[in-house]
């Protein structure tokens, strides 16, 4: 696994062994996700929830995001994220935390321009977490959700509106956008 574009392009990233803990996003899916975000990334505040190895947030910073908050509940994953951020030379623009997504979302006062969600598949996590995610997305912000094809996701949720879905083999990427403030 590696960073595919931007300042940290080519940096090899570590991941935890076994897909039950982390499931690296394949390069063509990652490329498509970031193509959809290319005009939103410069200067963006990013949240990489269920961060795993941190590859999505690191890719965002490499492509121009101002910074990223990485969150994962697994202690070893948090260690890997920290290592990967340092290896990619982006650690000064990162905040890495261990904890549960729901607790973080209910406690944070931060808002984010981009939220990247790649939770464990087949557990209904995305549909359950979207209302809390919607509260931390800045007006005009974007949420990208990576899931299995059969994921049942709402068309709208807390001001988030489903804009597009992309299918890549067994992977579904859903793009939500939050209404801009009037």
C-alpha positions in Angstrom: 0.0 0.0 0.0 1.3 3.5 -0.9 0.4 7.1 -1.3 -0.6 7.5 -4.9 -0.4 11.3 -5.5 0.7 14.6 -4.2 3.7 15.6 -2.0 4.0 12.1 -0.3 3.5 10.2 -3.6 5.2 6.8 -3.5 5.5 6.6 0.3 4.9 3.0 1.4 2.4 2.7 4.2 2.1 -0.1 6.8 -1.1 -1.8 7.7 -2.2 -4.3 10.4 -2.3 -7.9 9.2 -5.7 -9.4 8.6 -8.7 -7.8 7.0 -10.8 -8.2 10.2 -8.9 -5.2 11.6 -8.1 -3.1 8.6 -9.0 -3.4 4.9 -6.7 -1.3 2.7 -8.5 0.6 0.0 -7.3 -0.5 -3.4 -5.5 2.0 -5.6 -8.2 2.4 -8.2 -10.9 3.0 -5.6 -8.7 5.5 -3.8 -7.9 7.3 -7.1 -11.6 7.6 -7.9 -12.4 8.8 -4.4 -9.8 11.6 -4.6 -10.7 12.5 -8.2 -14.2 13.3 -6.8 -12.6 15.5 -4.1 -9.8 17.2 -6.1 -11.4 20.7 -6.0 -12.4 20.4 -2.4 -9.0 19.3 -1.0 -6.8 22.4 -1.0 -6.9 23.8 2.5 -9.6 21.4 3.7 -10.0 20.1 7.3 -10.4 16.3 7.0 -11.7 13.6 9.3 -10.6 10.0 8.7 -13.0 8.0 10.8 -12.3 4.3 11.2 -8.9 5.2 10.0 -7.2 1.8 10.0 -3.8 2.5 8.5 -4.5 6.2 7.9 -4.1 5.8 4.2 -7.1 7.9 3.2 -6.3 10.9 5.4 -2.6 10.8 4.5 -3.6 10.8 0.8 -5.8 13.8 1.5 -3.0 15.8 3.1 -0.6 14.7 0.4 -3.0 16.2 -2.1 -3.3 19.6 -0.4 -5.6 19.2 2.7 -4.6 21.5 5.5 -4.8 18.8 8.1 -6.5 15.6 9.2 -7.9 14.1 12.4 -7.5 10.3 12.4 -9.6 8.2 14.7 -9.6 4.4 15.2 -10.6 2.4 18.2 -7.8 -0.1 17.8 -4.6 0.8 19.8 -2.3 -0.9 17.3 -4.0 0.8 14.4 -3.4 4.2 16.1 0.3 3.3 16.4 0.4 2.3 12.6 -1.3 5.6 11.7 1.2 7.6 13.7 4.1 5.7 12.0 2.6 6.2 8.5 2.0 9.9 9.1 5.6 10.4 10.1 6.9 8.3 7.2 4.8 10.4 4.7 6.1 13.6 6.2 2.7 14.9 7.2 2.6 14.3 10.9 2.8 18.1 11.7 -0.7 18.4 10.0 -2.2 15.4 11.8 -4.1 14.6 15.1 -4.2 10.9 15.8 -6.7 9.7 18.4 -7.9 6.3 19.8 -11.6 6.0 20.6 -15.0 5.1 19.5 -16.5 7.0 16.5 -19.8 7.8 18.3 -18.0 9.3 21.4 -15.7 11.4 19.3 -18.5 12.8 17.1 -20.6 13.7 20.1 -17.7 15.4 21.9 -15.9 17.3 19.2 -16.4 21.0 18.6 -14.5 20.8 15.3 -16.2 20.8 11.9 -14.7 19.2 8.8 -14.8 20.0 5.1 -14.3 16.3 4.2 -15.1 13.2 6.1 -13.8 9.8 5.0 -15.6 6.8 6.2 -14.4 3.2 5.7 -15.8 1.2 8.6 -16.0 -2.6 8.9 -18.3 -4.1 6.2 -21.6 -5.9 6.8 -22.4 -4.3 10.2 -24.6 -1.4 9.2 -22.1 1.0 10.7 -22.4 3.6 7.9 -26.2 4.1 8.1 -26.0 4.2 11.9 -23.1 6.8 12.1 -24.3 9.2 9.4 -26.6 11.3 11.6 -23.7 12.0 14.0 -21.3 12.6 11.1 -23.7 15.1 9.6 -23.3 17.3 12.7 -19.6 17.8 12.2 -19.6 18.4 8.5 -19.1 22.1 7.6 -21.8 23.6 5.2 -20.9 22.6 1.7 -18.7 19.7 3.0 -18.4 16.3 1.5 -18.6 12.8 3.1 -17.2 9.8 1.2 -18.3 6.4 2.4 -16.6 3.1 1.3 -18.8 0.1 1.8 -19.9 -3.3 0.4 -22.3 -3.2 -2.5 -25.3 -4.2 -0.5 -24.9 -1.4 2.1 -28.3 0.2 2.7 -27.6 4.0 2.9 -30.2 6.8 3.1 -30.7 9.3 0.4 -30.5 12.1 2.9 -29.5 12.4 6.6 -29.1 15.4 8.8 -28.5 17.8 6.0 -26.4 15.4 4.0 -27.7 14.5 0.5 -26.5 11.5 -1.5 -25.1 12.9 -4.7 -23.5 9.9 -6.4 -22.5 6.3 -6.0 -19.5 4.6 -7.6 -19.2 0.9 -8.0 -15.7 -0.8 -8.2 -16.0 -4.6 -8.2 -17.3 -5.5 -4.7 -16.8 -1.9 -3.3 -19.4 0.9 -3.3 -18.3 4.5 -2.7 -21.1 6.9 -1.8 -20.7 10.6 -1.9 -22.8 12.9 0.3 -22.7 16.7 0.3 -24.0 19.0 3.1 -26.2 21.9 2.2 -24.5 25.3 2.2 -25.6 27.8 4.8 -28.1 30.3 3.4 
